[in-house]
Amino acid sequence: MKNRLVIVTLFIGMIAVISSCNRPSADEFFQRTVLNTNILHDFAQESFTRTLTSTIVKSENLPADPKQNNQAQQIVEAKIAYVEQTIGRIKDMTPPDEDAGAIKGKSIDLFYYVLPVYKKEYMDMAKRCDNNEDVETIEQLALAIEEDYAEGFDNLYLEVLELGKAYAEKHNLNVKFGN
């Protein structure tokens, strides 16, 4: 009987240790769920369109570099990979306290909001850039993305930031938020 009690106690203790290993500090949690959203700052913005269309510019005096045939697609693929990786990392985290659960949920919502747009609309736009299609047509696609997704993105992004500000203040995290 004593042996069973010892084994059960050790088993429960081991489970507690394992489950707490995935519990980040307040600062680590904040960095992963709130600060990581900075990668999305140019979503549904003219600046991301400029980044993609800047790959169209080719020098007439230099031979075409085969590595440059898909520069815009590589930019979008990098965003997609980062967003997917971040979603996985956030999902795997155990919130360190009660306030963190809401931030985790909103942050995941935000990343899931942008992911299909990067995969479909932005990838389509990138392919057009890599094929040296008309910049005006590409800019019209960008405008459609802004019209369809900017407001929803802004709302989710601001929710994450507001929750993040309150969380940072509560946990005395040294964070400065821009306007």
Buried (B, 14 or more C-beta within 10 A) or exposed (E): EEEEEEEEEEEEEEEEEEEEEEBBEBBEBBBBBBBBBEBBEBBBBEEBBEBBBEBBEEEEEEEEEEEEBBBBBBBBBEBBEBBBEBBEEBEEBBBBEEBBEBBBBBBBEBBEBBBEBBBEBBBBBBBBBBEEBEBEEBBEBBEEBBEEBEEBBEEBBEBBBEBBBEBBEEBEBEBEEEE
